[in-house]
Amino acid sequence: MQIQTHSPEETEAVGRKLAAQLQPGDVLAYYGDLGAGKTAFTRGLASGLGVIETVTSPTYTIVDEYLSGRLTLFHFDMYRLGSADELFDIGWEDYLARGGICAVEWSEGVLF
């Protein structure tokens, strides 16, 4: 699916709408150029899930967990990972098994 928005607010609104449809264990993998709105989209997802924490890009931590919503949100930034093999090093399978939502920025290098 490809969605084009024209502002951070519009991008967040798309994330909020999508959040209402998400089920435990769903994985959302997305990509785009630097500054394309990946984190804005994730902020919208978080808002739609009822997350109260401030959502920021997990570029250096690779994954941030938000536990306050109706479903746990695992926000991944795969930019610094070099291969799919590195997913196992960060415990990818453990996150999947926890039944939350996995929102994956820069997914093209490791998931496809």
C-alpha positions as CSV (number, residue, x, y, z in Angstrom):
1,M,0.0,0.0,0.0
2,Q,1.3,3.5,-0.8
3,I,-0.1,6.6,0.9
4,Q,1.0,10.1,0.1
5,T,0.4,12.9,2.6
6,H,1.4,16.6,2.5
7,S,2.1,17.6,6.1
8,P,3.2,16.0,9.4
9,E,-0.4,16.6,10.7
10,E,-1.9,14.7,7.8
11,T,0.7,11.9,8.2
12,E,-0.1,11.6,11.9
13,A,-3.9,11.5,11.1
14,V,-3.3,8.5,8.8
15,G,-1.5,6.7,11.6
16,R,-4.3,7.4,14.0
17,K,-6.9,6.0,11.6
18,L,-4.9,2.9,11.0
19,A,-4.3,2.3,14.7
20,A,-8.0,1.6,15.1
21,Q,-7.7,-1.4,12.8
22,L,-4.6,-3.0,14.3
23,Q,-4.7,-6.3,16.1
24,P,-2.2,-7.9,18.5
25,G,0.9,-9.1,16.7
26,D,0.5,-6.8,13.6
27,V,3.7,-5.6,12.0
28,L,3.8,-2.4,10.0
29,A,7.0,-2.0,7.9
30,Y,7.6,1.3,6.2
31,Y,10.3,3.3,4.6
32,G,10.9,6.7,3.0
33,D,13.6,9.2,2.5
34,L,15.0,11.1,5.5
35,G,12.4,13.5,6.7
36,A,9.6,11.7,4.8
37,G,7.4,11.5,7.9
38,K,8.1,8.0,9.3
39,T,8.2,9.1,12.9
40,A,5.2,11.4,12.4
41,F,3.3,8.3,11.1
42,T,4.4,6.4,14.2
43,R,3.3,9.3,16.5
44,G,-0.1,9.0,14.9
45,L,-0.2,5.2,15.5
46,A,0.8,5.8,19.1
47,S,-1.9,8.4,19.5
48,G,-4.5,6.2,18.0
49,L,-3.5,3.4,20.3
50,G,-3.8,5.7,23.4
51,V,-0.1,5.9,24.1
52,I,0.6,8.8,26.4
53,E,4.4,8.9,26.2
54,T,6.2,11.2,23.8
55,V,7.2,9.3,20.6
56,T,10.6,10.0,19.2
57,S,12.8,8.2,16.6
58,P,14.7,5.3,18.1
59,T,17.7,5.8,15.8
60,Y,20.3,5.1,18.5
61,T,18.3,2.7,20.7
62,I,17.0,0.8,17.6
63,V,13.7,0.0,19.5
64,D,11.5,2.0,21.9
65,E,8.6,0.4,23.8
66,Y,5.4,2.2,24.6
67,L,3.3,0.3,27.1
68,S,0.5,2.8,27.9
69,G,-1.8,2.2,25.0
70,R,-4.5,-0.4,24.3
71,L,-1.7,-2.5,22.7
72,T,2.0,-2.3,23.4
73,L,3.8,-0.4,20.6
74,F,7.3,-1.5,19.6
75,H,8.8,1.3,17.5
76,F,11.9,0.1,15.5
77,D,14.4,2.1,13.5
78,M,16.3,-0.4,11.3
79,Y,18.5,2.3,9.7
80,R,21.7,1.2,11.4
81,L,21.1,-2.6,10.9
82,G,23.1,-4.1,8.1
83,S,21.2,-7.3,7.5
84,A,18.3,-9.4,8.4
85,D,20.6,-11.5,10.6
86,E,21.0,-8.6,12.9
87,L,17.3,-8.7,13.7
88,F,18.0,-11.8,15.8
89,D,20.7,-9.9,17.8
90,I,18.1,-7.3,18.9
91,G,15.6,-10.0,19.9
92,W,13.1,-9.5,17.0
93,E,11.4,-12.8,17.6
94,D,10.9,-12.0,21.3
95,Y,9.1,-8.7,20.3
96,L,6.9,-10.6,17.8
97,A,6.0,-13.1,20.5
98,R,4.8,-10.4,22.9
99,G,1.7,-9.7,20.9
100,G,2.1,-5.9,20.5
101,I,2.3,-3.8,17.4
102,C,5.7,-3.7,15.7
103,A,6.1,-0.4,13.8
104,V,9.3,-0.7,11.7
105,E,11.0,2.4,10.1
106,W,13.7,1.8,7.4
107,S,12.4,-1.7,6.9
108,E,13.7,-2.2,3.4
109,G,17.2,-3.1,4.5
110,V,16.2,-6.0,6.8
111,L,12.7,-7.2,6.2
112,F,12.4,-7.3,2.4
